[in-house]
Amino acid sequence: MKIVLRKITKTPLDFEVESDEINFKGYLEYHSGKLILLKANLTGMVEKACDICAEDFKMPVNEKVEFFISDGIYEDEDNVDLDVVESLNGAVDVEELLSSEIELVKSDYHSCETCKNS
């Protein structure tokens, strides 16, 4: 699901995409300059290998996601630390953002129930 960034206004634009057992639902809203605010929830189950025993297990996910999308290269003029994703083609692919967020969740340290209890 691609969204053209110049069409996003101060009125929130809702989106919802799913992948396997994960739901990514939220909105995009114009913030200032070239920045678009994304606020969403990532919920569902993701399959991951346990970091202790390496067995695959399904892990529940319930994460709030918030960052900015820049329409072009982001230039920090005010020395404010922002979490910014740059879009160089004037559009954002929400499904690609979902995949990235899933990979971020998987990259954290997680262990299965068996390893947690031993």
Z-matrix of the N, CA and C atoms (Angstrom, degrees):
N
C 1 1.437
C 2 1.532 1 108.00
N 3 1.309 2 115.90 1 105.77
C 4 1.462 3 120.92 2 179.36
C 5 1.521 4 109.64 3 -97.55
N 6 1.328 5 114.61 4 138.32
C 7 1.456 6 121.36 5 179.52
C 8 1.520 7 108.08 6 -124.26
N 9 1.332 8 116.24 7 128.70
C 10 1.461 9 121.70 8 177.81
C 11 1.530 10 107.98 9 -75.84
N 12 1.336 11 116.01 10 124.14
C 13 1.461 12 120.74 11 -173.18
C 14 1.529 13 113.01 12 -66.55
N 15 1.318 14 119.49 13 -34.91
C 16 1.469 15 120.63 14 -177.67
C 17 1.526 16 112.42 15 -67.73
N 18 1.318 17 117.56 16 -12.14
C 19 1.465 18 121.24 17 178.63
C 20 1.532 19 112.54 18 -89.53
N 21 1.322 20 116.69 19 -5.01
C 22 1.466 21 120.45 20 -178.46
C 23 1.526 22 108.62 21 -86.05
N 24 1.331 23 116.06 22 130.95
C 25 1.462 24 122.29 23 -177.19
C 26 1.525 25 109.81 24 -119.60
N 27 1.337 26 115.82 25 -169.80
C 28 1.470 27 121.04 26 176.36
C 29 1.532 28 111.29 27 -68.75
N 30 1.327 29 116.71 28 -18.49
C 31 1.458 30 120.19 29 174.78
C 32 1.528 31 107.74 30 -79.98
N 33 1.332 32 118.13 31 118.95
C 34 1.477 33 120.12 32 -176.44
C 35 1.528 34 112.46 33 -56.40
N 36 1.319 35 115.05 34 136.81
C 37 1.460 36 122.82 35 176.71
C 38 1.525 37 107.80 36 -104.46
N 39 1.322 38 116.96 37 110.10
C 40 1.463 39 122.16 38 -177.44
C 41 1.525 40 111.28 39 -74.01
N 42 1.336 41 115.21 40 147.49
C 43 1.461 42 121.18 41 173.67
C 44 1.523 43 108.93 42 -144.07
N 45 1.325 44 115.37 43 157.76
C 46 1.458 45 121.65 44 174.70
C 47 1.517 46 107.69 45 -155.19
N 48 1.333 47 115.77 46 125.97
C 49 1.464 48 121.35 47 175.69
C 50 1.526 49 107.83 48 -135.17
N 51 1.325 50 114.95 49 154.24
C 52 1.464 51 120.96 50 179.27
C 53 1.506 52 110.17 51 -130.96
N 54 1.324 53 114.82 52 151.14
C 55 1.456 54 122.26 53 175.99
C 56 1.519 55 107.28 54 -144.62
N 57 1.308 56 116.46 55 118.81
C 58 1.470 57 121.39 56 -175.76
C 59 1.524 58 109.57 57 52.14
N 60 1.327 59 117.34 58 -111.66
C 61 1.458 60 120.30 59 -177.24
C 62 1.527 61 112.21 60 -109.30
N 63 1.328 62 117.32 61 21.05
C 64 1.464 63 121.94 62 -177.81
C 65 1.528 64 109.81 63 -114.68
N 66 1.328 65 115.57 64 137.03
C 67 1.456 66 122.28 65 177.75
C 68 1.534 67 108.23 66 -117.02
N 69 1.328 68 116.09 67 133.25
C 70 1.464 69 123.57 68 179.49
C 71 1.522 70 106.49 69 -122.63
N 72 1.346 71 116.03 70 106.76
C 73 1.460 72 120.68 71 -173.23
C 74 1.524 73 109.46 72 -132.41
N 75 1.332 74 115.37 73 132.38
C 76 1.451 75 118.90 74 178.90
C 77 1.512 76 111.23 75 -178.51
N 78 1.333 77 115.20 76 -148.99
C 79 1.458 78 119.47 77 -179.13
C 80 1.524 79 111.10 78 -148.07
N 81 1.327 80 114.38 79 159.37
C 82 1.460 81 123.57 80 173.74
C 83 1.514 82 106.98 81 -115.64
N 84 1.345 83 116.02 82 140.81
C 85 1.452 84 120.31 83 -177.54
C 86 1.523 85 109.14 84 -147.72
N 87 1.330 86 116.56 85 136.53
C 88 1.464 87 120.62 86 176.95
C 89 1.518 88 109.12 87 -61.56
N 90 1.360 89 116.07 88 134.55
C 91 1.463 90 120.60 89 -179.67
C 92 1.525 91 110.67 90 -107.97
N 93 1.321 92 116.78 91 -66.01
C 94 1.466 93 121.66 92 178.06
C 95 1.521 94 109.06 93 -171.96
N 96 1.322 95 116.33 94 154.32
C 97 1.459 96 120.31 95 178.86
C 98 1.514 97 110.92 96 55.37
N 99 1.329 98 115.43 97 -120.64
C 100 1.467 99 121.32 98 178.64
C 101 1.525 100 111.73 99 -102.75
N 102 1.334 101 117.43 100 12.42
C 103 1.463 102 120.80 101 -173.79
C 104 1.525 103 112.94 102 -97.74
N 105 1.330 104 114.18 103 133.60
C 106 1.459 105 124.06 104 175.04
C 107 1.528 106 106.97 105 -115.68
N 108 1.316 107 117.51 106 130.54
C 109 1.459 108 122.34 107 178.67
C 110 1.520 109 109.52 108 -88.45
N 111 1.333 110 116.39 109 130.90
C 112 1.461 111 122.04 110 173.10
C 113 1.521 112 107.40 111 -112.78
N 114 1.321 113 116.47 112 124.28
C 115 1.468 114 122.63 113 173.00
C 116 1.522 115 106.47 114 -125.89
N 117 1.333 116 115.82 115 129.88
C 118 1.467 117 118.91 116 -176.74
C 119 1.522 118 110.59 117 -156.57
N 120 1.323 119 114.10 118 170.18
C 121 1.468 120 122.49 119 172.43
C 122 1.514 121 108.07 120 -120.42
N 123 1.319 122 115.02 121 138.28
C 124 1.457 123 123.17 122 176.85
C 125 1.523 124 106.12 123 -113.07
N 126 1.341 125 117.03 124 113.09
C 127 1.457 126 120.49 125 -176.30
C 128 1.522 127 110.68 126 -133.89
N 129 1.334 128 114.47 127 153.50
C 130 1.457 129 119.76 128 176.67
C 131 1.513 130 111.67 129 134.09
N 132 1.322 131 115.26 130 -150.14
C 133 1.465 132 122.24 131 -179.14
C 134 1.526 133 108.67 132 -126.67
N 135 1.327 134 115.54 133 141.46
C 136 1.461 135 120.87 134 176.80
C 137 1.529 136 108.25 135 -130.08
N 138 1.317 137 115.56 136 141.22
C 139 1.457 138 120.08 137 178.77
C 140 1.518 139 109.07 138 -90.13
N 141 1.339 140 115.77 139 132.47
C 142 1.447 141 122.16 140 -176.39
C 143 1.514 142 109.47 141 -146.91
N 144 1.316 143 116.23 142 152.00
C 145 1.464 144 121.00 143 174.57
C 146 1.528 145 108.61 144 -82.92
N 147 1.312 146 116.28 145 133.83
C 148 1.461 147 121.89 146 177.52
C 149 1.531 148 108.80 147 -60.82
N 150 1.318 149 116.78 148 136.00
C 151 1.465 150 121.08 149 -179.00
C 152 1.529 151 112.76 150 -76.85
N 153 1.318 152 117.57 151 -5.84
C 154 1.471 153 120.70 152 177.77
C 155 1.523 154 111.04 153 -103.63
N 156 1.343 155 117.48 154 -54.99
C 157 1.467 156 120.77 155 -174.53
C 158 1.532 157 113.60 156 -102.77
N 159 1.326 158 117.28 157 -9.56
C 160 1.471 159 124.23 158 178.45
C 161 1.533 160 113.86 159 71.43
N 162 1.315 161 118.45 160 8.45
C 163 1.458 162 121.57 161 175.09
C 164 1.525 163 109.19 162 -78.15
N 165 1.341 164 116.11 163 141.73
C 166 1.462 165 120.17 164 177.46
C 167 1.528 166 109.98 165 -72.74
N 168 1.312 167 115.67 166 141.35
C 169 1.461 168 121.02 167 174.97
C 170 1.524 169 108.62 168 -148.56
N 171 1.330 170 115.26 169 158.94
C 172 1.460 171 120.37 170 177.62
C 173 1.529 172 108.13 171 -94.30
N 174 1.319 173 113.30 172 129.18
C 175 1.451 174 120.09 173 -175.80
C 176 1.533 175 109.24 174 -115.43
N 177 1.345 176 117.15 175 131.57
C 178 1.467 177 118.75 176 177.07
C 179 1.530 178 110.51 177 -71.53
N 180 1.330 179 115.20 178 143.15
C 181 1.461 180 121.21 179 179.60
C 182 1.517 181 108.39 180 -126.74
N 183 1.314 182 116.18 181 131.34
C 184 1.463 183 122.68 182 173.95
C 185 1.525 184 106.68 183 -148.78
N 186 1.327 185 115.96 184 88.52
C 187 1.465 186 121.82 185 -173.26
C 188 1.521 187 110.62 186 -122.07
N 189 1.320 188 115.86 187 140.39
C 190 1.460 189 120.93 188 169.21
C 191 1.522 190 106.76 189 -89.92
N 192 1.333 191 116.25 190 134.72
C 193 1.459 192 121.95 191 -178.13
C 194 1.529 193 107.58 192 -120.96
N 195 1.335 194 115.18 193 130.11
C 196 1.457 195 119.39 194 178.13
C 197 1.523 196 108.62 195 -148.53
N 198 1.314 197 116.46 196 123.07
C 199 1.457 198 121.86 197 174.75
C 200 1.522 199 109.19 198 -160.58
N 201 1.318 200 115.40 199 174.10
C 202 1.454 201 121.44 200 179.39
C 203 1.516 202 110.29 201 -105.34
N 204 1.312 203 115.73 202 150.14
C 205 1.461 204 122.57 203 173.71
C 206 1.526 205 105.91 204 -116.72
N 207 1.324 206 115.85 205 126.89
C 208 1.458 207 120.72 206 179.69
C 209 1.525 208 109.32 207 -98.86
N 210 1.318 209 115.75 208 130.79
C 211 1.462 210 121.24 209 175.81
C 212 1.528 211 106.89 210 -82.71
N 213 1.323 212 115.66 211 84.02
C 214 1.464 213 122.74 212 -174.31
C 215 1.522 214 109.63 213 111.19
N 216 1.315 215 116.38 214 -172.32
C 217 1.465 216 121.30 215 -178.61
C 218 1.522 217 109.11 216 -70.60
N 219 1.324 218 115.63 217 131.81
C 220 1.460 219 121.31 218 -179.15
C 221 1.521 220 109.61 219 -84.26
N 222 1.320 221 115.23 220 128.46
C 223 1.459 222 121.40 221 176.71
C 224 1.516 223 107.74 222 -117.13
N 225 1.325 224 116.34 223 116.32
C 226 1.460 225 122.74 224 -178.44
C 227 1.519 226 109.14 225 -79.27
N 228 1.325 227 116.04 226 102.07
C 229 1.461 228 120.82 227 -177.51
C 230 1.519 229 112.65 228 -90.85
N 231 1.317 230 118.14 229 -24.42
C 232 1.463 231 121.45 230 -175.03
C 233 1.527 232 113.15 231 -107.48
N 234 1.317 233 118.40 232 9.61
C 235 1.474 234 122.82 233 -178.10
C 236 1.523 235 112.15 234 53.81
N 237 1.321 236 116.25 235 40.99
C 238 1.455 237 122.25 236 177.34
C 239 1.522 238 107.59 237 -104.98
N 240 1.342 239 116.22 238 129.49
C 241 1.466 240 120.06 239 178.64
C 242 1.518 241 110.27 240 -76.31
N 243 1.322 242 115.83 241 114.32
C 244 1.458 243 121.94 242 177.65
C 245 1.518 244 108.71 243 -125.64
N 246 1.307 245 115.64 244 148.06
C 247 1.460 246 121.92 245 172.78
C 248 1.529 247 106.02 246 -87.58
N 249 1.360 248 116.25 247 106.86
C 250 1.455 249 120.94 248 -172.75
C 251 1.521 250 110.85 249 -125.82
N 252 1.333 251 115.99 250 132.43
C 253 1.457 252 123.43 251 171.73
C 254 1.519 253 106.27 252 -105.15
N 255 1.332 254 117.18 253 127.74
C 256 1.462 255 120.52 254 -178.85
C 257 1.517 256 110.89 255 -92.64
N 258 1.338 257 115.51 256 134.32
C 259 1.459 258 121.61 257 174.49
C 260 1.518 259 107.37 258 -112.07
N 261 1.312 260 116.27 259 117.75
C 262 1.458 261 120.10 260 -175.46
C 263 1.525 262 113.29 261 -95.54
N 264 1.342 263 116.87 262 -2.76
C 265 1.470 264 119.22 263 -178.57
C 266 1.528 265 113.23 264 -117.90
N 267 1.335 266 117.49 265 12.27
C 268 1.458 267 120.72 266 175.79
C 269 1.516 268 115.34 267 78.56
N 270 1.328 269 116.95 268 8.08
C 271 1.464 270 121.09 269 179.69
C 272 1.528 271 109.16 270 -141.57
N 273 1.307 272 115.35 271 160.31
C 274 1.459 273 120.69 272 176.70
C 275 1.526 274 108.23 273 -124.81
N 276 1.325 275 115.76 274 135.33
C 277 1.454 276 122.03 275 177.27
C 278 1.525 277 107.68 276 -98.86
N 279 1.329 278 116.70 277 105.16
C 280 1.461 279 121.84 278 -175.39
C 281 1.528 280 111.16 279 -64.52
N 282 1.329 281 117.59 280 -33.91
C 283 1.464 282 120.33 281 178.02
C 284 1.529 283 110.88 282 -66.09
N 285 1.310 284 117.50 283 -35.17
C 286 1.462 285 121.29 284 176.71
C 287 1.532 286 110.30 285 -68.27
N 288 1.329 287 116.47 286 -38.91
C 289 1.468 288 119.89 287 175.43
C 290 1.519 289 110.83 288 -63.09
N 291 1.329 290 117.45 289 -40.25
C 292 1.464 291 121.77 290 176.39
C 293 1.521 292 110.75 291 -58.70
N 294 1.323 293 116.91 292 -47.53
C 295 1.471 294 120.66 293 179.31
C 296 1.525 295 111.21 294 -59.56
N 297 1.316 296 116.47 295 -41.16
C 298 1.465 297 120.65 296 179.26
C 299 1.520 298 111.59 297 -64.87
N 300 1.321 299 116.47 298 -41.84
C 301 1.464 300 119.98 299 179.32
C 302 1.529 301 111.52 300 -66.11
N 303 1.321 302 117.46 301 -37.80
C 304 1.471 303 120.74 302 176.68
C 305 1.520 304 109.74 303 -62.17
N 306 1.322 305 117.10 304 -44.29
C 307 1.470 306 120.86 305 179.49
C 308 1.527 307 111.17 306 -63.96
N 309 1.329 308 117.63 307 -36.32
C 310 1.469 309 120.25 308 176.31
C 311 1.525 310 111.17 309 -62.94
N 312 1.325 311 116.91 310 -42.84
C 313 1.464 312 120.89 311 178.34
C 314 1.528 313 109.88 312 -62.32
N 315 1.331 314 116.45 313 -44.97
C 316 1.464 315 121.00 314 -179.17
C 317 1.523 316 112.67 315 -64.73
N 318 1.330 317 117.48 316 -28.28
C 319 1.462 318 120.53 317 -176.07
C 320 1.529 319 113.21 318 -74.01
N 321 1.335 320 117.35 319 -17.01
C 322 1.457 321 120.36 320 176.21
C 323 1.525 322 110.08 321 -71.34
N 324 1.324 323 116.04 322 164.80
C 325 1.459 324 122.15 323 178.35
C 326 1.516 325 108.88 324 -78.99
N 327 1.355 326 116.08 325 122.12
C 328 1.464 327 121.65 326 178.08
C 329 1.519 328 109.13 327 -139.80
N 330 1.320 329 114.87 328 145.11
C 331 1.468 330 119.25 329 176.56
C 332 1.520 331 109.79 330 -128.32
N 333 1.336 332 115.31 331 153.17
C 334 1.458 333 121.12 332 179.92
C 335 1.532 334 110.23 333 -71.94
N 336 1.312 335 116.85 334 167.84
C 337 1.464 336 122.03 335 -179.14
C 338 1.537 337 111.86 336 -61.02
N 339 1.323 338 116.46 337 -37.46
C 340 1.474 339 120.06 338 -178.94
C 341 1.535 340 109.98 339 -62.28
N 342 1.312 341 116.74 340 -44.98
C 343 1.469 342 120.44 341 -179.72
C 344 1.528 343 112.24 342 -71.59
N 345 1.325 344 116.54 343 -33.45
C 346 1.481 345 119.70 344 177.89
C 347 1.523 346 110.79 345 -64.38
N 348 1.343 347 115.72 346 -35.14
C 349 1.462 348 120.39 347 -175.39
C 350 1.525 349 113.83 348 -89.07
N 351 1.318 350 117.60 349 -2.05
C 352 1.474 351 117.93 350 -179.00
C 353 1.514 352 111.68 351 -107.83
